[in-house]
Amino acid sequence: MAEVLVYVDHVDGAVRKPTLELLTLARRIGEPVAVHLGPGADTAAAVLAEHGAVKMLAADAPEFADYLVAPKVDALQAAYEAVTPAAVLVPSSAEGKEIAARLAVRVGSGIITDAVDVEAGDEGPVATQSVFAAAFTTKSRVTKGTPIITVKPNSAPVEAAPAAGTVEQLAVTVADSSKGTKVVSRTPRESSGRPELTEAAIVVSGGRGVGGAENFPIVEGLADSLGAAVGASRAAVDAGWYPHTNQVGQTGKSVSPQLYIAAGISGAIQHRAGMQTSKTIVAINKDAEAPIFELVDYGVVGDLFEVVPQLTEEVKSRKG
């Protein structure tokens, strides 16, 4: 069976959930070969093997941290040349999409970004995308070179499928041309204790109906009771009620959780583009004519200041 490269997204060897989802998808089209760059390979190896990686190619070099993405592209290209894969799967993060795009240019292959599903096809892997502000679903395949596909988080289940997980060291030569942009400082992001927005299984978002920054704790309270991430509409972010890093929408972040709860969000197309692929959508809005109700699975017509606290208490009571 053909091998499929899976780029590993991790923090010092702690493998992030989107990579485990990629391994599930990779098994549909071949044998997953994980590419781990940076420290923590020994920690990651067991997890990757448990989820289906038949092999792990590992490399660590100071250039991966000292410079922007180009040295990692050098390494992924080295893995590509060593394996000659049937496809390359990469998480659809900002960095992942840049790495995938640069690799596609280097090896002369087509690329598909922000896929929400990948399956085997008669002429190569077929990727499903949600396009034009989620108004259409398309199925596409690469017609030139090796398919390079970036996949959005929460697009596939995480499934245990124990495999050999043999660890091999990958020889990487970082080109001088890859050292054009040096990282001169880093500032750790303050942790909210909540899941990463784009990776969260549950997202609770607040919009214009929240009324102000002082009222967002109501949204946060529901999110915390569910173990969810907190999002915000563009209107709420532009008003300064919540950080831009939490914006969900066409000009913000695109999310695809198992459950999306929209509180006080009208559902303009800009917002819908960033959350319409969510598996289950719940809206709370006092305007029964709000566009958001056109795409929800469950809708509550009511004042969020009454509904959300009651929902929060109900969730807490059921959790005991």
N, C-alpha and C positions, 0 to 999 in steps of 0.2 A: 504493500500500500504506500502511496506517495506521502511524503512528509510535508507538514504545514508548520511554518514558523509562527510562533506566538511571542510577541514582544511583552516582556514582563514589566508591569508597573508596580513598583514596590517602594517602601521606605526602609532602608537599611536591612533588607531581606524580608520584611513583613509584606507579604504579597497582598495587593489590594484586590477587592472583590471583582472589578471588571476583568482582570486577567483570568480569574477562575471561570468567569462566564465565557471568555474567549476559548478556553480549553474545551468547554462543552461544545461550542460551535466547530472548533477545529476537528474534533473527533467525527463529525458528520462527513468531512471531506478528505480525511487522511489521518496520519499519525502525528500528534502534536509534538513539536520540538520547541521547547521554551528557550528564549534568549534573555539571560539575566546579566545586566550591566551594572557595575558598582558593587559596594560592599554587601555582605550578608548572603552570599550565594549558598553557604551551607545551611542557613536557616530556611531559605526559600526552597531548597531542593526537595525536602520531604513533603512540603505542601503541594508543590507542583506535581510530584510523582503521584500523590494521593488523588489528584484530580485529572490524571490522564496523560501527563507528559512522559513520553517514552524516553526522552533524552533532554538534558539541559546543557546548553552551551553558555559558559560563564566567562566573563572578562571583567577585570577591574583596572582602572587607570585613573590617575589624578585628573587627566584631561576631561573626564566625564563630569566632574564637579567644577573644574576651573573655568570651563568655557560653556557657551550655549550649546544647542543641540547637535551641531555638526560632528563632534567626535563620536556621539552615539550613533549617528548615521554611518560613520566609518565602520563601527563595530557591527551594526545590523547588516551592512553590505558584505562584510567579511563572513557573517553567518549565512547570508544568502548564497554566496559563492561556494561555501563549504557544503551546503545541503542541496542546492538546486531544488527548492521547494515547489509544491503545487500551488501554494498561496502563502501570503504573509498577512497575518491578522494583528492589528494594533488597536489599543484602546483609543476611543475618540475624544481624548482630552486635547487641549490646545497644543501641548507639546507633542502628543502622539500624532496629531494630524500633520504637524510640521515635519516630524521625522518620517512619516509615511510618504509625504509629498516629495521630500528631498530624495528618498530612496527610489521612488518611482522615476524621477528624472534621471537619476544615475544609471539605473538598469534598463531604462527604456520601456517601462511597463505602464499599463493603465492603472488608474486608482479610483476607488469608490469610497466616499467618506460618509460618515454618519449613518451607516447601515443599522437597521433594527433587527435583521435576521440574515443568516447565511445558510444555504443548503447546497447539496451536491446537485450538479446538472450534467446533462449529456456532453456539453462542450465546456465544462469548467464550473467553478462555484458560481452560484446565483445569489446576489445580495438584494435584500428588500430595503427600500428607503421610503421615508415619509417626506414628501417634497411640496414646494409651493405653499409654505405656511401650513403644512400638514393637510392640505386640501386633497392631495392625491397620494396613493401608494404605488410605487413602481418596483419592478423587478429588473435588475440589470446584471450584466456580466462583462468582464474585461475581455476585449477582443485582441489586445496586443500585449505580448509578454506575459509575465506572471501576475496574477491578480493580487493587488495590494489593497486591503480593505480595512478601513477603520470602523469600529463598531461602538455604538452608544452604550453607556452603562445601563444595566437592568434590561438588556435585550434577550438574555437567555438565563435559564436556571443554573445554579452552581450544583454540579453533580459529582459525587465521588466516583472515581473509576480508576482504581489503583493500577499503576503501570511501573515499568522498570525505573524510570527517572535517572538513568545513568548520567553522571556528571562528567562533562568534557570541558577542558579549558580551550577557549577560543583565542587564537592569536590575532591581535589587532594592531595595526599600524595607523596612528593618528596623523593625518596629513597636515602639513604646515598651513594649508589653505583652510583648515577647519579651526584654526586658532585666531580667527579674525575678531571675535568678540569675547572678551574676558569678563568673567563675573568678579567684581571688585568687592562686593559686600552682600550680606544676606541678613534680613530681619525676620525672625520667626513670627509667623502669624499667630495672633492671640486665639487660643482655643476656646470655643463656646461650649464644648462638651457635647455638641450635637453632631450628627453625621454630616459628611460632605454633601453639599446640595445636589450635585450631579450624580452621586452614587447612592443616595438614600432610597430605601425601599418605600418610605412614606414622606411626603412633603406637605406642609401646611403653609399656604400663602395668604398674605393680606393685601388688600388693594385700597382704592380711594375711600371705600366705605368704612375703613378703620378710623378715619377721621383725624389722625395725628400720631406722631411718634409716641406720645404718652399712652396711647391705647394699644400699641403693638404687644405689650406683655400678655394681652388676652390671647393673641395668636400664638405667642411663644408658649403660653401655658398649655394649650391644646397640643402643640407640637411635642412638648416635653412629656406629656402624659402618654403619648403614642411612641416615644422614642424617635421622633421625626426631625427632619431638617426644616428650617424656616425659609420661605421665599417671599418675594414681594413683587407687585406689579410695577410697571414703569412709572405709573402715576404716583405711587407711594414713594418710589425711589427718587424721582425727580423733585418731589416735594421735600425731600430731606428727612423723611420719616424712618428710612431704613437704608443700610449701606448698599452701594451699587453692586457689591460682590454677591448680593442675594437676589438680584433681579432675575426673574424668569420671563423669557420672551425672546422675540426675534433679535433684539439688540442686547439681550442679556444672556442667560444660560438656558440651555435646552435640557429638560429633565424628562425622564420616562420611568417614574416609580410605579410600584404596584398600586399605590393609593395616592391620589392627589386631592387635597381639600382646598378649595378656593373660597375665602371669606371676604365678602365685600368687594369682589372683582367682577366687573361688568362682562368681561370676556371679549374685549376687542381683538381683532385678528393678530395684532402684534403680540399679545399675551398668549393666545391660543397656539401660535406657532412654536412656542417654547415648551408646551405641556400636553399637547393634544394626543401624543402617543402613550400617555399614561394608561395603565391597564384599567384602573377604576377611578372615575372622577366624581367628586362630590362638590356641589356648590351651595353656598349659603348667601342669599342676597334678598333684600326686602323688595326689590323690583322684579315682579313676576315676568316682565318682558325683557329682562337682561339677556343679551346674546349668549352668555355662558350656559344658559339652560338648554341650548340647542345641542350641546355635545356631552352633557353629563349622564352618568349612570343613575345618580341619585341627586335630587335637588330639594333644598329646603327654602321655601319662601318665608323669610322672617328676619327680624333684626338680629344681626350677628352679636350684638351686645347682650342679647338674651339667650340666643341659641348656643353660641360657642362656650360660654361658661357652663351651661347645663351639660353640654356634650363632654366637656373636660371632666366634670364631676362624675358623669356616668362611666367614662373610661376608667377613672381612678377607682371607682367602687367595684367595677368588675375585675380589676387587677388585684383587688384585695389589699 
